[in-house]
Amino acid sequence: MRLLKKALVKGEGEVKLLPESIDDLWHLKHLIEKGDLVYALTFRKVESATDKLRPEQKERRPMRLGVRVETVDFHRFANRLRVSGAIESGQDVGAHHTLNIEPLRDVSIVKRWRTDQLERINKAIEESNRPEIAILTIESGEAHIGVLRQYGVEEVSSITQGGGKLEESSQPTFFADVYDQLIHTGAREYVIAGPGFIKDDFIKFASQRDKEFADRCVVENTTSIGVSGFQEALRRGAVDRLIKDAHLVKETRLIEALMKEIAIDGKVAYGMAEVKKAEAWGAIDTLLIADETLREGREKDTDIDALLTKVSNAQGHVVVFSTEFEPGKRLEKLGGIAALLRFRLETAA
């Protein structure tokens, strides 16, 4: 993400951004809200003199329009963000239009900005400067490759050979397939994880192709491969050793801590009613909230931002979870909001 312009007066005004990746589009999904005014380059049919005779031949011309946002849809696999609403600036004012926001096309957002939204922009800019990381989980005859996105780990490749059982004679062919697909991700650093010693054998093979390969790897023992293997590697801190303050690792550890406290009926609150009760007692150490819960709360004009402000003012921490990744999904099942507490609520009663 690149910041092209920032013109704010008392927190209100225009921020112009250039998304550079699908990760940046995901950030924009959570920055653009209903009621915002969004400007972007788009294409719209324009009627000329000849078009009156042949209306089906209307020409689509590029133009910059300002749309008052009604809906925002993130199409991850189409690599675009769709922002729909009524045109407020430009041609055909009042008509409905959809802006298709894609990487390397700038977008301006005019609104009253909240502190956490400006912080999200800063984090997106920082993340864009970090090395790209791929995670390989591998065992005999089966491998899964995921790419570390800012919203989670996206599995991009699955390789199996010999029905899941790898003969020694076919190991070089299997390793070659895995290596080629791993390199194809374009990542600069790798987490190589899995049970047993197959991962070590793979690194030795890859190092014959690239002498510096091992220097760009972190090796982690996991009991499983695939999606669960990705999560286990994150939980064990493999990515943390590559990027110490990775937000994704923080989410994984926090949700594990939350589930542990729930299991022992400990210092925890979950669900909006319990969290508000904990805030009233000044008990919240860390507030966990799903991005969709935050978005929905703001769209419904609830006091969600007042709650976040009160927690921060009481020296508590607020962490927004991505619902694109497993920890965020688990948090959603608990009502989308929870808190790790300084003390049990029963103690305060």
Backbone hydrogen bonds in HBPLUS format (Angstrom, degrees):
<---DONOR---> <-ACCEPTOR-->    atom                        ^
c    i                          cat <-CA-CA->   ^        H-A-AA   ^      H-
h    n   atom  resd res      DA  || num        DHA   H-A  angle D-A-AA Bond
n    s   type  num  typ     dist DA aas  dist angle  dist       angle   num
A0002-ARG N   A0018-LEU O   3.07 MM  16  5.03 150.7  2.16 129.7 138.7     1
A0018-LEU N   A0002-ARG O   2.86 MM  16  5.03 153.4  1.93 147.9 153.4     2
A0004-LEU N   A0016-LYS O   2.82 MM  12  5.28 156.2  1.88 149.5 154.0     3
A0005-LYS N   A0016-LYS O   3.25 MM  11  4.78 148.7  2.36 133.8 130.1     4
A0016-LYS N   A0005-LYS O   2.82 MM  11  4.78 162.5  1.85 132.7 138.6     5
A0007-ALA N   A0014-GLU O   2.84 MM   7  5.27 173.9  1.85 165.6 167.7     6
A0014-GLU N   A0007-ALA O   3.06 MM   7  5.27 131.5  2.31 143.4 139.1     7
A0009-VAL N   A0012-GLU O   2.82 MM   3  5.29 164.7  1.84 144.9 146.8     8
A0012-GLU N   A0009-VAL O   3.12 MM   3  5.29 160.4  2.16 107.4 113.6     9
A0113-TRP N   A0011-GLY O   2.68 MM 102  5.39 155.4  1.74 173.3 172.4    10
A0013-GLY N   A0111-LYS O   2.96 MM  98  5.64 163.2  1.99 157.2 158.9    11
A0111-LYS N   A0013-GLY O   3.13 MM  98  5.64 155.6  2.19 145.7 145.2    12
A0015-VAL N   A0109-ILE O   2.98 MM  94  5.41 151.3  2.07 142.6 151.4    13
A0109-ILE N   A0015-VAL O   2.93 MM  94  5.41 163.2  1.96 145.1 149.7    14
A0017-LEU N   A0107-VAL O   2.85 MM  90  5.49 164.9  1.88 163.5 161.2    15
A0107-VAL N   A0017-LEU O   2.90 MM  90  5.49 155.9  1.96 157.7 165.6    16
A0104-LEU N   A0019-PRO O   2.60 MM  85  5.69 174.8  1.60 164.1 162.5    17
A0024-ASP N   A0021-SER O   3.11 MM   3  5.25 122.7  2.46  97.0 110.1    18
A0025-LEU N   A0021-SER O   3.27 MM   4  6.71 145.5  2.40 140.9 150.1    19
A0026-TRP N   A0022-ILE O   3.06 MM   4  6.40 149.7  2.15 145.4 153.4    20
A0027-HIS N   A0023-ASP O   3.07 MM   4  6.49 150.0  2.16 144.9 152.9    21
A0028-LEU N   A0024-ASP O   2.95 MM   4  6.25 157.4  2.00 146.3 152.3    22
A0029-LYS N   A0025-LEU O   2.96 MM   4  6.27 145.4  2.09 145.0 154.0    23
A0030-HIS N   A0027-HIS O   2.98 MM   3  5.40 132.2  2.21 106.4 118.5    24
A0031-LEU N   A0028-LEU O   2.99 MM   3  4.80 150.8  2.08  98.0 107.4    25
A0032-ILE N   A0028-LEU O   2.88 MM   4  5.90 162.7  1.91 162.5 161.8    26
A0036-ASP N   A0033-GLU O   3.07 MM   3  5.71 166.3  2.09 139.3 140.8    27
A0035-GLY N   A0069-VAL O   2.89 MM  34  5.07 160.0  1.93 129.2 135.2    28
A0069-VAL N   A0036-ASP O   2.81 MM  33  5.38 164.4  1.84 165.2 167.5    29
A0037-LEU N   A0110-VAL O   3.18 MM  73  5.14 179.8  2.18 153.7 153.8    30
A0110-VAL N   A0037-LEU O   2.85 MM  73  5.14 164.7  1.87 157.3 161.9    31
A0038-VAL N   A0067-VAL O   2.95 MM  29  5.31 170.2  1.96 146.6 147.7    32
A0067-VAL N   A0038-VAL O   2.79 MM  29  5.31 162.8  1.82 150.6 151.3    33
A0039-TYR N   A0108-SER O   2.87 MM  69  5.00 160.5  1.91 143.5 150.2    34
A0108-SER N   A0039-TYR O   2.93 MM  69  5.00 165.6  1.96 145.2 150.1    35
A0040-ALA N   A0065-LEU O   3.21 MM  25  5.97 149.1  2.32 153.1 160.2    36
A0065-LEU N   A0040-ALA O   3.22 MM  25  5.97 154.4  2.29 159.2 152.0    37
A0042-THR N   A0063-MET O   2.76 MM  21  5.51 160.4  1.80 155.5 161.5    38
A0063-MET N   A0042-THR O   2.82 MM  21  5.51 152.7  1.90 154.4 160.1    39
A0044-ARG N   A0061-ARG O   3.09 MM  17  5.60 157.9  2.14 143.9 146.1    40
A0061-ARG N   A0044-ARG O   3.02 MM  17  5.60 166.2  2.04 140.8 136.4    41
A0046-VAL N   A0059-GLU O   2.65 MM  13  5.46 160.1  1.69 159.5 163.9    42
A0051-ASP N   A0048-SER O   3.07 MM   3  5.08 127.9  2.36  95.4 109.7    43
A0052-LYS N   A0049-ALA O   3.34 MM   3  5.77 152.4  2.42 106.1 113.0    44
A0053-LEU N   A0050-THR O   3.16 MM   3  5.64 145.2  2.28 108.6 117.3    45
A0054-ARG N   A0050-THR O   3.32 MM   4  6.66 147.9  2.43 139.3 148.5    46
A0057-GLN N   A0054-ARG O   2.89 MM   3  5.65 166.2  1.91 127.6 132.1    47
A0066-GLY N   A0089-SER O   2.83 MM  23  4.59 162.2  1.86 141.4 142.3    48
A0088-GLU N   A0066-GLY O   2.73 MM  22  5.52 171.2  1.74 157.7 160.8    49
A0089-SER N   A0066-GLY O   3.19 MM  23  4.59 150.1  2.29 132.6 130.0    50
A0068-ARG N   A0086-ALA O   2.92 MM  18  5.49 165.2  1.94 160.3 157.5    51
A0070-GLU N   A0084-SER O   2.72 MM  14  5.76 162.1  1.75 162.9 157.0    52
A0071-THR N   A0084-SER O   3.22 MM  13  5.32 160.5  2.26 135.3 139.6    53
A0084-SER N   A0071-THR O   3.02 MM  13  5.32 165.2  2.04 149.7 154.5    54
A0073-ASP N   A0082-ARG O   2.89 MM   9  5.11 162.2  1.92 148.9 154.8    55
A0082-ARG N   A0073-ASP O   2.85 MM   9  5.11 166.3  1.87 159.0 159.2    56
A0075-HIS N   A0080-ARG O   2.98 MM   5  5.47 157.8  2.03 164.3 170.9    57
A0078-ALA N   A0075-HIS O   3.19 MM   3  5.32 136.2  2.39 100.0 112.2    58
A0079-ASN N   A0075-HIS O   2.98 MM   4  6.07 110.5  2.48 142.0 159.4    59
A0080-ARG N   A0075-HIS O   3.25 MM   5  5.47 168.5  2.26 143.7 146.7    60
A0079-ASN N   A0076-ARG O   3.23 MM   3  5.11 152.6  2.31  96.1 104.2    61
A0081-LEU N   A0101-ILE O   2.84 MM  20  4.96 156.3  1.89 144.5 152.4    62
A0101-ILE N   A0081-LEU O   2.74 MM  20  4.96 165.7  1.76 162.8 158.0    63
A0083-VAL N   A0099-LEU O   2.90 MM  16  5.05 165.2  1.92 148.5 153.1    64
A0099-LEU N   A0083-VAL O   2.73 MM  16  5.05 166.6  1.74 153.8 151.0    65
A0085-GLY N   A0097-HIS O   3.07 MM  12  5.77 153.2  2.14 155.3 163.5    66
A0097-HIS N   A0085-GLY O   2.88 MM  12  5.77 161.2  1.92 161.4 165.1    67
A0087-ILE N   A0095-ALA O   2.76 MM   8  5.59 166.0  1.78 164.4 167.1    68
A0094-GLY N   A0087-ILE O   2.80 MM   7  5.16 162.1  1.83 139.1 144.7    69
A0095-ALA N   A0092-ASP O   3.02 MM   3  5.67 163.3  2.04 139.2 144.2    70
A0105-ARG N   A0102-GLU O   3.24 MM   3  5.80 135.4  2.45 143.4 139.5    71
A0117-GLN N   A0114-ARG O   3.09 MM   3  5.32 127.9  2.37 102.1 115.7    72
A0118-LEU N   A0114-ARG O   3.19 MM   4  6.58 156.9  2.25 155.9 161.7    73
A0119-GLU N   A0115-THR O   2.98 MM   4  6.24 150.6  2.07 147.5 156.6    74
A0120-ARG N   A0116-ASP O   2.92 MM   4  6.11 143.6  2.06 135.4 144.8    75
A0121-ILE N   A0117-GLN O   3.14 MM   4  6.49 150.7  2.23 143.3 149.9    76
A0122-ASN N   A0118-LEU O   3.15 MM   4  6.47 159.3  2.20 144.6 149.5    77
A0123-LYS N   A0119-GLU O   2.92 MM   4  6.20 156.0  1.97 150.5 157.2    78
A0124-ALA N   A0120-ARG O   2.87 MM   4  6.07 153.0  1.94 147.4 155.0    79
A0125-ILE N   A0121-ILE O   2.99 MM   4  6.27 154.3  2.06 150.3 156.7    80
A0126-GLU N   A0122-ASN O   3.02 MM   4  6.28 157.2  2.07 144.9 151.1    81
A0127-GLU N   A0123-LYS O   2.77 MM   4  5.98 162.2  1.80 152.9 157.8    82
A0128-SER N   A0124-ALA O   3.05 MM   4  6.16 147.4  2.16 140.8 148.6    83
A0129-ASN N   A0126-GLU O   3.10 MM   3  5.49 149.3  2.20 107.2 116.2    84
A0130-ARG N   A0127-GLU O   3.03 MM   3  5.24 164.2  2.06 110.6 115.5    85
A0188-ARG N   A0132-GLU O   3.05 MM  56  5.59 152.0  2.13 130.8 136.6    86
A0189-GLU N   A0132-GLU O   3.20 MM  57  6.45 150.2  2.30 159.8 166.3    87
A0148-LEU N   A0133-ILE O   2.92 MM  15  5.55 175.9  1.93 164.6 165.2    88
A0134-ALA N   A0189-GLU O   3.07 MM  55  6.55 156.9  2.12 154.2 158.8    89
A0191-VAL N   A0134-ALA O   2.90 MM  57  6.37 152.7  1.97 152.9 160.9    90
A0135-ILE N   A0146-GLY O   2.72 MM  11  5.10 165.0  1.74 151.0 156.4    91
A0146-GLY N   A0135-ILE O   2.84 MM  11  5.10 162.3  1.88 149.4 155.6    92
A0136-LEU N   A0191-VAL O   2.74 MM  55  6.06 168.0  1.76 173.8 178.0    93
A0193-ALA N   A0136-LEU O   2.72 MM  57  6.04 171.8  1.73 169.5 172.0    94
A0137-THR N   A0144-HIS O   2.93 MM   7  5.35 168.1  1.94 159.6 163.2    95
A0144-HIS N   A0137-THR O   2.88 MM   7  5.35 157.0  1.93 155.7 163.2    96
A0138-ILE N   A0193-ALA O   2.88 MM  55  6.38 152.4  1.96 155.9 161.0    97
A0139-GLU N   A0142-GLU O   2.96 MM   3  5.54 166.0  1.98 170.0 172.4    98
A0142-GLU N   A0139-GLU O   3.18 MM   3  5.54 173.9  2.19 126.9 128.7    99
A0161-GLN N   A0141-GLY O   2.85 MM  20  4.92 147.3  1.95 143.8 143.7   100
A0143-ALA N   A0159-ILE O   2.81 MM  16  5.13 147.5  1.91 152.2 159.5   101
A0159-ILE N   A0143-ALA O   2.83 MM  16  5.13 168.2  1.85 150.3 154.3   102
A0145-ILE N   A0157-SER O   2.88 MM  12  5.08 169.4  1.89 147.4 149.2   103
A0156-VAL N   A0145-ILE O   2.84 MM  11  5.87 156.8  1.89 150.0 157.6   104
A0157-SER N   A0145-ILE O   3.30 MM  12  5.08 150.3  2.40 144.8 141.6   105
A0147-VAL N   A0154-GLU O   2.88 MM   7  5.31 158.6  1.93 140.5 142.3   106
A0154-GLU N   A0147-VAL O   3.01 MM   7  5.31 165.4  2.03 151.4 149.3   107
A0149-ARG N   A0152-GLY O   2.69 MM   3  5.07 152.4  1.76 159.1 164.3   108
A0152-GLY N   A0149-ARG O   3.31 MM   3  5.07 160.9  2.35  96.2 101.8   109
A0164-GLY N   A0161-GLN O   3.26 MM   3  5.64 144.0  2.40 104.9 114.1   110
A0165-LYS N   A0162-GLY O   3.06 MM   3  5.30 165.6  2.08 115.8 117.1   111
A0170-SER N   A0167-GLU O   3.04 MM   3  5.40 137.4  2.23 106.8 118.2   112
A0171-GLN N   A0168-GLU O   3.34 MM   3  5.20 156.9  2.39  97.4 104.1   113
A0174-PHE N   A0170-SER O   3.09 MM   4  6.37 163.5  2.12 156.8 161.7   114
A0175-PHE N   A0171-GLN O   2.83 MM   4  6.02 171.1  1.84 164.2 166.2   115
A0176-ALA N   A0172-PRO O   2.89 MM   4  5.99 150.7  1.98 141.6 149.9   116
A0177-ASP N   A0173-THR O   3.05 MM   4  6.34 154.9  2.11 147.3 153.0   117
A0178-VAL N   A0174-PHE O   3.02 MM   4  6.33 162.8  2.05 153.7 158.4   118
A0179-TYR N   A0175-PHE O   2.80 MM   4  5.95 165.5  1.83 152.3 156.7   119
A0180-ASP N   A0176-ALA O   2.97 MM   4  6.09 166.3  1.99 149.1 152.6   120
A0181-GLN N   A0177-ASP O   3.15 MM   4  6.34 161.7  2.19 147.8 152.2   121
A0182-LEU N   A0178-VAL O   2.88 MM   4  6.03 149.6  1.97 150.1 159.4   122
A0183-ILE N   A0179-TYR O   2.92 MM   4  6.11 164.7  1.94 156.6 159.8   123
A0184-HIS N   A0180-ASP O   3.01 MM   4  6.10 143.0  2.15 135.5 146.2   124
A0185-THR N   A0182-LEU O   3.24 MM   3  5.58 152.4  2.32 104.0 111.7   125
A0186-GLY N   A0183-ILE O   3.08 MM   3  5.84 160.9  2.11 119.5 124.8   126
A0190-TYR N   A0216-ARG O   2.89 MM  26  6.21 164.3  1.91 158.8 161.4   127
A0218-VAL N   A0190-TYR O   2.89 MM  28  6.38 140.4  2.04 149.1 161.8   128
A0192-ILE N   A0218-VAL O   2.88 MM  26  6.17 158.4  1.93 152.7 160.0   129
A0220-GLU N   A0192-ILE O   2.97 MM  28  6.27 156.7  2.03 147.6 150.6   130
A0194-GLY N   A0220-GLU O   3.30 MM  26  6.89 138.4  2.48 151.2 162.8   131
A0222-THR N   A0194-GLY O   3.29 MM  28  4.67 166.4  2.30  98.2 102.2   132
A0200-ASP N   A0197-PHE O   3.05 MM   3  5.29 124.2  2.37 101.9 115.7   133
A0201-ASP N   A0197-PHE O   3.11 MM   4  6.49 154.2  2.18 151.7 159.2   134
A0202-PHE N   A0198-ILE O   2.93 MM   4  6.20 148.7  2.03 144.7 153.5   135
A0203-ILE N   A0199-LYS O   3.06 MM   4  6.33 154.8  2.12 143.6 149.4   136
A0204-LYS N   A0200-ASP O   3.11 MM   4  6.40 156.1  2.17 146.0 151.9   137
A0205-PHE N   A0201-ASP O   3.05 MM   4  6.32 153.2  2.12 143.8 151.1   138
A0206-ALA N   A0202-PHE O   2.79 MM   4  6.08 166.7  1.81 158.8 161.9   139
A0207-SER N   A0203-ILE O   2.87 MM   4  5.96 148.7  1.96 145.2 153.5   140
A0208-GLN N   A0205-PHE O   3.05 MM   3  5.41 145.5  2.17 105.8 115.9   141
A0209-ARG N   A0206-ALA O   2.95 MM   3  5.17 134.5  2.16 101.1 113.9   142
A0210-ASP N   A0206-ALA O   2.88 MM   4  6.18 151.8  1.96 148.9 158.1   143
A0213-PHE N   A0210-ASP O   3.01 MM   3  5.30 166.8  2.03 116.9 120.4   144
A0215-ASP N   A0212-GLU O   3.14 MM   3  5.35 127.9  2.42 101.9 115.4   145
A0216-ARG N   A0213-PHE O   2.95 MM   3  5.44 150.2  2.04 112.9 122.0   146
A0217-CYS N   A0214-ALA O   3.23 MM   3  5.18 162.7  2.26 107.9 108.8   147
A0229-GLY N   A0226-GLY O   3.02 MM   3  5.06 118.5  2.41  96.5 112.5   148
A0230-PHE N   A0226-GLY O   2.87 MM   4  6.24 148.3  1.97 152.4 162.1   149
A0231-GLN N   A0227-VAL O   3.08 MM   4  6.41 163.0  2.11 152.5 155.7   150
A0232-GLU N   A0228-SER O   2.95 MM   4  6.13 152.6  2.03 141.3 149.2   151
A0233-ALA N   A0229-GLY O   2.94 MM   4  6.11 158.2  1.99 148.4 153.7   152
A0234-LEU N   A0230-PHE O   3.03 MM   4  6.32 155.2  2.09 148.5 155.4   153
A0235-ARG N   A0231-GLN O   2.85 MM   4  6.06 161.6  1.89 148.9 154.4   154
A0236-ARG N   A0232-GLU O   2.94 MM   4  6.12 146.2  2.06 145.0 153.5   155
A0238-ALA N   A0233-ALA O   3.10 MM   5  5.63 160.1  2.14 167.1 161.2   156
A0237-GLY N   A0234-LEU O   2.98 MM   3  5.23 154.9  2.05 105.7 113.8   157
A0241-ARG N   A0237-GLY O   3.10 MM   4  6.34 132.3  2.34 142.3 151.9   158
A0241-ARG N   A0238-ALA O   3.23 MM   3  5.43 138.9  2.41  97.5 108.0   159
A0242-LEU N   A0239-VAL O   2.77 MM   3  5.08 146.1  1.88 107.4 118.9   160
A0243-ILE N   A0239-VAL O   2.79 MM   4  6.11 166.7  1.81 165.8 169.6   161
A0246-ALA N   A0243-ILE O   3.07 MM   3  5.54 145.7  2.19 133.7 128.6   162
A0250-LYS N   A0246-ALA O   3.25 MM   4  6.58 156.3  2.30 146.6 153.2   163
A0251-GLU N   A0247-HIS O   2.97 MM   4  6.32 151.9  2.05 149.7 156.8   164
A0252-THR N   A0248-LEU O   3.09 MM   4  6.37 161.6  2.13 148.7 152.8   165
A0253-ARG N   A0249-VAL O   3.02 MM   4  6.29 163.5  2.05 154.3 157.9   166
A0254-LEU N   A0250-LYS O   2.93 MM   4  6.07 158.5  1.98 149.3 155.7   167
A0255-ILE N   A0251-GLU O   2.98 MM   4  6.15 163.1  2.01 154.3 158.0   168
A0256-GLU N   A0252-THR O   3.19 MM   4  6.34 150.6  2.28 140.7 148.6   169
A0257-ALA N   A0253-ARG O   2.97 MM   4  6.21 155.6  2.03 146.1 152.8   170
A0258-LEU N   A0254-LEU O   2.83 MM   4  6.07 152.2  1.91 147.1 155.4   171
A0259-MET N   A0255-ILE O   2.96 MM   4  6.14 163.8  1.99 147.2 150.4   172
A0260-LYS N   A0256-GLU O   3.00 MM   4  6.19 150.9  2.09 144.1 152.3   173
A0261-GLU N   A0257-ALA O   3.09 MM   4  6.34 156.6  2.15 146.1 151.3   174
A0262-ILE N   A0258-LEU O   2.97 MM   4  6.27 153.8  2.04 150.1 158.0   175
A0263-ALA N   A0259-MET O   2.98 MM   4  6.14 154.6  2.05 143.8 150.1   176
A0264-ILE N   A0260-LYS O   3.32 MM   4  6.63 139.6  2.50 140.4 149.5   177
A0266-GLY N   A0261-GLU O   2.71 MM   5  4.68 178.8  1.71 149.7 149.8   178
A0265-ASP N   A0262-ILE O   3.10 MM   3  4.90 161.4  2.14 102.1 107.1   179
A0268-VAL N   A0266-GLY O   2.94 MM   2  5.69 126.1  2.24 110.7  94.9   180
A0341-LEU N   A0267-LYS O   3.04 MM  74  4.92 178.1  2.04 123.8 124.2   181
A0269-ALA N   A0339-ALA O   3.03 MM  70  5.20 148.0  2.13 146.1 151.0   182
A0339-ALA N   A0269-ALA O   2.70 MM  70  5.20 143.9  1.83 160.3 161.1   183
A0271-GLY N   A0337-ILE O   2.92 MM  66  5.57 170.9  1.93 161.3 159.6   184
A0275-VAL N   A0271-GLY O   3.01 MM   4  6.14 161.0  2.04 158.7 164.9   185
A0276-LYS N   A0272-MET O   2.95 MM   4  6.08 162.6  1.98 152.3 156.5   186
A0277-LYS N   A0273-ALA O   3.08 MM   4  6.29 150.3  2.18 140.7 149.0   187
A0278-ALA N   A0274-GLU O   2.93 MM   4  6.21 154.9  1.99 146.0 152.6   188
A0279-GLU N   A0275-VAL O   2.88 MM   4  6.18 152.5  1.95 149.5 157.3   189
A0280-ALA N   A0276-LYS O   3.00 MM   4  6.20 153.3  2.08 144.0 150.6   190
A0281-TRP N   A0277-LYS O   3.27 MM   4  6.59 136.6  2.47 139.3 149.8   191
A0281-TRP N   A0278-ALA O   3.20 MM   3  5.22 131.5  2.45  94.5 107.0   192
A0283-ALA N   A0278-ALA O   2.96 MM   5  5.27 168.7  1.97 158.1 154.3   193
A0282-GLY N   A0279-GLU O   2.92 MM   3  4.91 154.1  1.99 102.4 110.8   194
A0342-ARG N   A0283-ALA O   2.63 MM  59  5.21 157.3  1.68 155.1 163.1   195
A0285-ASP N   A0340-LEU O   2.91 MM  55  5.74 157.9  1.95 148.9 155.4   196
A0317-HIS N   A0285-ASP O   2.85 MM  32  6.18 160.3  1.89 140.9 146.5   197
A0286-THR N   A0340-LEU O   3.12 MM  54  5.18 162.5  2.15 143.8 147.4   198
A0340-LEU N   A0286-THR O   2.91 MM  54  5.18 157.6  1.96 151.7 156.6   199
A0287-LEU N   A0317-HIS O   2.64 MM  30  6.02 168.7  1.65 167.7 167.5   200
A0319-VAL N   A0287-LEU O   2.87 MM  32  6.15 164.8  1.89 172.6 176.9   201
A0288-LEU N   A0338-ALA O   2.79 MM  50  5.16 170.6  1.80 148.9 151.1   202
A0338-ALA N   A0288-LEU O   2.85 MM  50  5.16 156.1  1.91 152.4 157.4   203
A0289-ILE N   A0319-VAL O   3.08 MM  30  6.42 164.8  2.10 162.3 164.2   204
A0321-PHE N   A0289-ILE O   2.79 MM  32  5.94 161.9  1.83 143.7 149.9   205
A0290-ALA N   A0336-GLY O   2.87 MM  46  5.11 166.5  1.89 149.1 150.8   206
A0293-THR N   A0290-ALA O   3.06 MM   3  5.18 119.4  2.44  99.6 114.8   207
A0294-LEU N   A0290-ALA O   3.00 MM   4  6.34 156.6  2.05 156.1 162.9   208
A0291-ASP N   A0321-PHE O   2.81 MM  30  5.65 149.8  1.91 164.5 160.3   209
A0295-ARG N   A0291-ASP O   2.92 MM   4  6.15 158.3  1.97 145.5 151.6   210
A0296-GLU N   A0292-GLU O   2.86 MM   4  5.99 170.7  1.87 150.2 152.9   211
A0297-GLY N   A0293-THR O   2.94 MM   4  5.99 153.6  2.01 140.8 148.5   212
A0298-ARG N   A0294-LEU O   3.08 MM   4  6.30 153.8  2.15 145.4 151.6   213
A0299-GLU N   A0295-ARG O   2.93 MM   4  6.21 155.6  1.99 152.0 159.5   214
A0300-LYS N   A0296-GLU O   2.99 MM   4  6.14 146.6  2.11 145.2 153.1   215
A0302-THR N   A0297-GLY O   3.03 MM   5  5.47 176.6  2.03 164.0 162.9   216
A0301-ASP N   A0298-ARG O   3.07 MM   3  4.92 156.4  2.13  99.5 106.0   217
A0306-ALA N   A0303-ASP O   3.11 MM   3  5.19 120.3  2.48  97.6 112.6   218
A0307-LEU N   A0303-ASP O   3.08 MM   4  6.44 147.6  2.19 149.5 158.6   219
A0308-LEU N   A0304-ILE O   3.11 MM   4  6.48 157.8  2.16 148.1 153.0   220
A0309-THR N   A0305-ASP O   2.96 MM   4  6.14 157.9  2.01 146.9 152.9   221
A0310-LYS N   A0306-ALA O   2.98 MM   4  6.17 156.6  2.04 145.1 151.0   222
A0311-VAL N   A0307-LEU O   3.06 MM   4  6.33 157.6  2.11 150.4 156.1   223
A0312-SER N   A0308-LEU O   3.04 MM   4  6.29 163.1  2.07 148.9 153.2   224
A0313-ASN N   A0309-THR O   2.85 MM   4  6.04 160.4  1.89 151.8 157.6   225
A0314-ALA N   A0310-LYS O   3.06 MM   4  6.20 131.0  2.31 136.5 148.4   226
A0314-ALA N   A0311-VAL O   3.16 MM   3  5.16 133.9  2.38  94.6 107.3   227
A0316-GLY N   A0311-VAL O   2.86 MM   5  5.10 149.6  1.95 153.0 150.3   228
A0315-GLN N   A0312-SER O   3.00 MM   3  5.19 146.0  2.11 117.0 116.2   229
A0325-PHE N   A0322-SER O   3.42 MM   3  5.89 168.4  2.44 108.9 112.1   230
A0328-GLY N   A0325-PHE O   3.11 MM   3  5.62 119.5  2.50 113.5 126.9   231
A0329-LYS N   A0325-PHE O   3.12 MM   4  6.41 151.9  2.20 149.8 158.3   232
A0330-ARG N   A0326-GLU O   2.91 MM   4  6.17 155.4  1.97 158.0 164.6   233
A0331-LEU N   A0327-PRO O   2.96 MM   4  6.22 149.3  2.06 143.0 151.7   234
A0332-GLU N   A0328-GLY O   2.95 MM   4  6.21 150.4  2.04 143.4 151.1   235
A0333-LYS N   A0329-LYS O   3.27 MM   4  6.58 147.9  2.38 141.8 148.5   236
A0334-LEU N   A0331-LEU O   2.94 MM   3  5.18 146.6  2.05 105.5 116.1   237
A0336-GLY N   A0331-LEU O   2.94 MM   5  5.17 149.8  2.04 137.3 131.6   238
A0335-GLY N   A0332-GLU O   2.93 MM   3  5.15 153.2  2.00 116.0 117.0   239
A0347-THR N   A0344-ARG O   3.05 MM   3  5.44 133.1  2.28 105.5 117.3   240
A0348-ALA N   A0345-LEU O   2.97 MM   3  5.16 127.7  2.25  99.4 113.3   241
A0349-ALA N   A0345-LEU O   3.15 MM   4  6.44 130.5  2.41 143.8 157.3   242
A0349-ALA N   A0346-GLU O   3.24 MM   3  5.14 137.2  2.44  92.9 104.4   243
